[in-house]
Amino acid sequence: MLTISLIVYFLGIQPYLTRSGLDLGALAAFSLVYGFVGAFISLAMSRQMAKWMQGVSVVDPRNPGEFSWLVQMVHDLARRAKLPAMPEVGVYDSPEVNAFATGPTKSRSLVAVSRGLLQQMNRDEIEGVIGHEIAHIQNGDMVTMTLLQGVVNAFALFVSRIIAYAVSQAMSSRDEEGDINPTIFSIVSLIAFNLLTFLGSIVVCWYSRQREYRADIGSARLSVTKDKMSGALERLGRVFEVPAQPQPALASMKISSPQGGWLSLFRTHPPISDRLARLEQTPL
């Protein structure tokens, strides 16, 4: 919030609520700054935050020890994907079968896997998963999703303030100077913003699912075969069909996420069966 406030100040963006009414130009500028700056700050911090939140131990590529094969696998796939720099390779202690890629750019990325994945998958299946994460980096999915989230944030902020202004005008007794009730404005804008952000998340999740399909195909192309990615998906399908093995990790970083009814609109990843079908139907 401090960063956003400083940017608004230095850009000379004026308050959008004035004595004469709602300044749409100032509101649009403020909404764009608020929506995108917050999203890009999150992106810039994503690699370090992932390490803290998941307890990721980064493997030293000069002394990888037991994970030398994993580092070699990540680097080989990164070279095939023509990434400008090798991703950091990390491992985190968790029994769940998962992996994720994050980072602000293709040159500053992280690929992390759980010990559960390393223990329950064979090398070909692990390569399929790693290829999927490398494909995310290659496709610039982190930046793309950040841009989309920024658009949703800015839109929700802009429209919520317009709704709040209209409602507060209708519900308030205005004096000769055109003042509105600030309490009504604040309450309505907060409710409208949360509702619009909630609806916008449906769009974000739908787009995320499309990127997952693309990353599956990308993994198959990096391995020059569909077998490794399809094998990894089949293994995941078997793991996630066991109700006694809960997967508590953050869905936004994960290979799979809960399914069921209308909640499927908020899935960041498609069902395993759909991913397998799409992978089978798409030529390399």
CORCORZI-V966389 format. One record per residue. N is the residue number from 1. RES is the residue in one small letter. PHI is phi as a letter, one per 30 degrees, with the letter a starting at -180 (NA if undefined). PSI is psi in degrees with one decimal (NA if undefined). Layout:
n=N res=RES phi=PHI psi=PSI
n=N res=RES phi=PHI psi=PSI
//
This chain:
n=1 res=m phi=NA psi=-37.0
n=2 res=l phi=d psi=-43.7
n=3 res=t phi=d psi=-45.3
n=4 res=i phi=d psi=-42.0
n=5 res=s phi=d psi=-41.3
n=6 res=l phi=d psi=-40.7
n=7 res=i phi=d psi=-44.1
n=8 res=v phi=e psi=-40.5
n=9 res=y phi=d psi=-49.0
n=10 res=f phi=d psi=-26.0
n=11 res=l phi=d psi=-7.7
n=12 res=g phi=i psi=28.6
n=13 res=i phi=d psi=123.8
n=14 res=q phi=d psi=158.6
n=15 res=p phi=e psi=139.7
n=16 res=y phi=d psi=-15.1
n=17 res=l phi=c psi=117.8
n=18 res=t phi=b psi=173.8
n=19 res=r phi=d psi=-30.5
n=20 res=s phi=d psi=-5.1
n=21 res=g phi=k psi=-153.5
n=22 res=l phi=c psi=120.7
n=23 res=d phi=d psi=102.1
n=24 res=l phi=d psi=-34.1
n=25 res=g phi=d psi=-46.9
n=26 res=a phi=d psi=-37.2
n=27 res=l phi=d psi=-42.5
n=28 res=a phi=d psi=-44.2
n=29 res=a phi=d psi=-44.9
n=30 res=f phi=d psi=-42.0
n=31 res=s phi=d psi=-41.5
n=32 res=l phi=d psi=-44.4
n=33 res=v phi=d psi=-48.3
n=34 res=y phi=d psi=-46.7
n=35 res=g phi=d psi=-46.4
n=36 res=f phi=d psi=-36.8
n=37 res=v phi=d psi=-44.3
n=38 res=g phi=d psi=-42.6
n=39 res=a phi=d psi=-41.6
n=40 res=f phi=d psi=-27.5
n=41 res=i phi=d psi=-41.9
n=42 res=s phi=d psi=-41.3
n=43 res=l phi=d psi=-44.5
n=44 res=a phi=d psi=-32.7
n=45 res=m phi=c psi=-1.6
n=46 res=s phi=d psi=-42.0
n=47 res=r phi=d psi=-46.1
n=48 res=q phi=d psi=-39.1
n=49 res=m phi=d psi=-37.8
n=50 res=a phi=d psi=-40.1
n=51 res=k phi=d psi=-43.8
n=52 res=w phi=d psi=-48.0
n=53 res=m phi=d psi=-37.8
n=54 res=q phi=c psi=-6.8
n=55 res=g phi=i psi=41.3
n=56 res=v phi=d psi=130.4
n=57 res=s phi=c psi=116.7
n=58 res=v phi=d psi=132.1
n=59 res=v phi=d psi=127.4
n=60 res=d phi=d psi=115.8
n=61 res=p phi=d psi=-20.7
n=62 res=r phi=d psi=-20.4
n=63 res=n phi=b psi=69.1
n=64 res=p phi=d psi=-17.4
n=65 res=g phi=h psi=-128.1
n=66 res=e phi=d psi=-14.8
n=67 res=f phi=c psi=20.7
n=68 res=s phi=e psi=-38.5
n=69 res=w phi=d psi=-35.2
n=70 res=l phi=d psi=-44.9
n=71 res=v phi=d psi=-43.3
n=72 res=q phi=d psi=-40.1
n=73 res=m phi=d psi=-46.3
n=74 res=v phi=d psi=-45.2
n=75 res=h phi=d psi=-38.9
n=76 res=d phi=d psi=-45.9
n=77 res=l phi=d psi=-37.1
n=78 res=a phi=d psi=-38.2
n=79 res=r phi=d psi=-40.5
n=80 res=r phi=d psi=-34.0
n=81 res=a phi=d psi=-5.1
n=82 res=k phi=h psi=41.9
n=83 res=l phi=d psi=144.4
n=84 res=p phi=d psi=-19.3
n=85 res=a phi=a psi=151.1
n=86 res=m phi=d psi=133.7
n=87 res=p phi=d psi=154.5
n=88 res=e phi=d psi=146.8
n=89 res=v phi=c psi=127.2
n=90 res=g phi=b psi=155.4
n=91 res=v phi=b psi=137.5
n=92 res=y phi=b psi=146.9
n=93 res=d phi=d psi=108.6
n=94 res=s phi=a psi=139.4
n=95 res=p phi=d psi=-13.8
n=96 res=e phi=d psi=155.4
n=97 res=v phi=c psi=96.3
n=98 res=n phi=a psi=163.9
n=99 res=a phi=a psi=160.4
n=100 res=f phi=a psi=159.3
n=101 res=a phi=b psi=141.5
n=102 res=t phi=a psi=174.1
n=103 res=g phi=k psi=153.5
n=104 res=p phi=d psi=-25.7
n=105 res=t phi=b psi=172.3
n=106 res=k phi=d psi=-22.4
n=107 res=s phi=d psi=-11.8
n=108 res=r phi=b psi=71.5
n=109 res=s phi=b psi=166.8
n=110 res=l phi=b psi=133.2
n=111 res=v phi=c psi=121.0
n=112 res=a phi=b psi=143.7
n=113 res=v phi=b psi=151.9
n=114 res=s phi=d psi=156.1
n=115 res=r phi=d psi=-29.8
n=116 res=g phi=d psi=-40.0
n=117 res=l phi=d psi=-44.3
n=118 res=l phi=d psi=-31.2
n=119 res=q phi=d psi=-29.4
n=120 res=q phi=c psi=-6.5
n=121 res=m phi=c psi=150.2
n=122 res=n phi=d psi=175.9
n=123 res=r phi=d psi=-39.8
n=124 res=d phi=d psi=-42.6
n=125 res=e phi=d psi=-39.8
n=126 res=i phi=d psi=-39.9
n=127 res=e phi=d psi=-36.5
n=128 res=g phi=d psi=-43.2
n=129 res=v phi=d psi=-45.9
n=130 res=i phi=d psi=-40.3
n=131 res=g phi=d psi=-38.1
n=132 res=h phi=d psi=-45.4
n=133 res=e phi=d psi=-38.4
n=134 res=i phi=d psi=-37.2
n=135 res=a phi=d psi=-36.5
n=136 res=h phi=e psi=-44.6
n=137 res=i phi=d psi=-45.4
n=138 res=q phi=e psi=-39.2
n=139 res=n phi=d psi=-5.5
n=140 res=g phi=i psi=33.1
n=141 res=d phi=d psi=-32.1
n=142 res=m phi=d psi=-44.7
n=143 res=v phi=d psi=-41.9
n=144 res=t phi=d psi=-45.0
n=145 res=m phi=d psi=-32.9
n=146 res=t phi=d psi=-42.9
n=147 res=l phi=d psi=-43.5
n=148 res=l phi=d psi=-42.4
n=149 res=q phi=d psi=-35.9
n=150 res=g phi=d psi=-41.1
n=151 res=v phi=d psi=-44.9
n=152 res=v phi=d psi=-45.0
n=153 res=n phi=d psi=-46.8
n=154 res=a phi=d psi=-43.1
n=155 res=f phi=d psi=-46.2
n=156 res=a phi=d psi=-41.4
n=157 res=l phi=d psi=-45.0
n=158 res=f phi=d psi=-51.5
n=159 res=v phi=d psi=-37.0
n=160 res=s phi=d psi=-36.7
n=161 res=r phi=d psi=-35.0
n=162 res=i phi=d psi=-44.6
n=163 res=i phi=d psi=-44.9
n=164 res=a phi=d psi=-38.7
n=165 res=y phi=d psi=-44.1
n=166 res=a phi=d psi=-43.6
n=167 res=v phi=d psi=-43.3
n=168 res=s phi=d psi=-32.8
n=169 res=q phi=d psi=-42.9
n=170 res=a phi=d psi=-30.3
n=171 res=m phi=c psi=-13.0
n=172 res=s phi=c psi=150.3
n=173 res=s phi=d psi=115.5
n=174 res=r phi=c psi=141.5
n=175 res=d phi=d psi=-175.4
n=176 res=e phi=d psi=-18.2
n=177 res=e phi=c psi=-1.9
n=178 res=g phi=i psi=23.4
n=179 res=d phi=d psi=152.9
n=180 res=i phi=c psi=162.4
n=181 res=n phi=d psi=113.9
n=182 res=p phi=d psi=-29.6
n=183 res=t phi=d psi=-46.8
n=184 res=i phi=d psi=-43.4
n=185 res=f phi=e psi=-45.2
n=186 res=s phi=d psi=-43.8
n=187 res=i phi=d psi=-47.3
n=188 res=v phi=d psi=-40.3
n=189 res=s phi=d psi=-38.1
n=190 res=l phi=d psi=-45.5
n=191 res=i phi=d psi=-46.3
n=192 res=a phi=d psi=-40.6
n=193 res=f phi=d psi=-45.6
n=194 res=n phi=d psi=-39.4
n=195 res=l phi=d psi=-45.3
n=196 res=l phi=d psi=-37.6
n=197 res=t phi=d psi=-39.3
n=198 res=f phi=d psi=-46.1
n=199 res=l phi=d psi=-37.7
n=200 res=g phi=d psi=-29.4
n=201 res=s phi=d psi=-24.3
n=202 res=i phi=d psi=-41.8
n=203 res=v phi=d psi=-44.3
n=204 res=v phi=d psi=-43.6
n=205 res=c phi=d psi=-39.2
n=206 res=w phi=d psi=-45.3
n=207 res=y phi=d psi=-37.5
n=208 res=s phi=d psi=-40.6
n=209 res=r phi=d psi=-36.1
n=210 res=q phi=d psi=-36.6
n=211 res=r phi=d psi=-29.9
n=212 res=e phi=d psi=-41.9
n=213 res=y phi=e psi=-44.5
n=214 res=r phi=d psi=-38.2
n=215 res=a phi=d psi=-34.2
n=216 res=d phi=d psi=-46.7
n=217 res=i phi=d psi=-40.0
n=218 res=g phi=d psi=-40.1
n=219 res=s phi=d psi=-43.6
n=220 res=a phi=d psi=-38.4
n=221 res=r phi=d psi=-35.9
n=222 res=l phi=d psi=-33.6
n=223 res=s phi=d psi=-6.0
n=224 res=v phi=i psi=24.1
n=225 res=t phi=a psi=150.0
n=226 res=k phi=d psi=-13.2
n=227 res=d phi=d psi=-41.7
n=228 res=k phi=d psi=-41.9
n=229 res=m phi=d psi=-42.3
n=230 res=s phi=d psi=-36.7
n=231 res=g phi=d psi=-40.1
n=232 res=a phi=d psi=-42.1
n=233 res=l phi=d psi=-40.1
n=234 res=e phi=d psi=-40.2
n=235 res=r phi=d psi=-43.2
n=236 res=l phi=d psi=-38.9
n=237 res=g phi=d psi=-40.9
n=238 res=r phi=d psi=-39.1
n=239 res=v phi=d psi=-46.0
n=240 res=f phi=d psi=-8.9
n=241 res=e phi=d psi=-7.3
n=242 res=v phi=c psi=106.8
n=243 res=p phi=d psi=-19.3
n=244 res=a phi=d psi=-4.7
n=245 res=q phi=c psi=84.5
n=246 res=p phi=d psi=149.4
n=247 res=q phi=c psi=88.9
n=248 res=p phi=d psi=0.6
n=249 res=a phi=d psi=167.0
n=250 res=l phi=d psi=122.9
n=251 res=a phi=d psi=-30.3
n=252 res=s phi=d psi=-20.9
n=253 res=m phi=c psi=-0.5
n=254 res=k phi=c psi=166.1
n=255 res=i phi=d psi=-32.8
n=256 res=s phi=b psi=165.1
n=257 res=s phi=b psi=163.7
n=258 res=p phi=e psi=154.8
n=259 res=q phi=b psi=166.1
n=260 res=g phi=k psi=121.4
n=261 res=g phi=h psi=-146.2
n=262 res=w phi=d psi=-17.5
n=263 res=l phi=d psi=-16.5
n=264 res=s phi=d psi=-20.6
n=265 res=l phi=d psi=-22.1
n=266 res=f phi=c psi=14.5
n=267 res=r phi=d psi=133.1
n=268 res=t phi=d psi=-17.6
n=269 res=h phi=b psi=141.3
n=270 res=p phi=d psi=163.6
n=271 res=p phi=e psi=148.4
n=272 res=i phi=e psi=-41.3
n=273 res=s phi=d psi=-39.7
n=274 res=d phi=d psi=-38.3
n=275 res=r phi=d psi=-39.7
n=276 res=l phi=d psi=-41.6
n=277 res=a phi=d psi=-44.2
n=278 res=r phi=d psi=-41.5
n=279 res=l phi=d psi=-41.8
n=280 res=e phi=d psi=-34.7
n=281 res=q phi=d psi=-18.2
n=282 res=t phi=c psi=124.6
n=283 res=p phi=d psi=148.5
n=284 res=l phi=d psi=NA
//
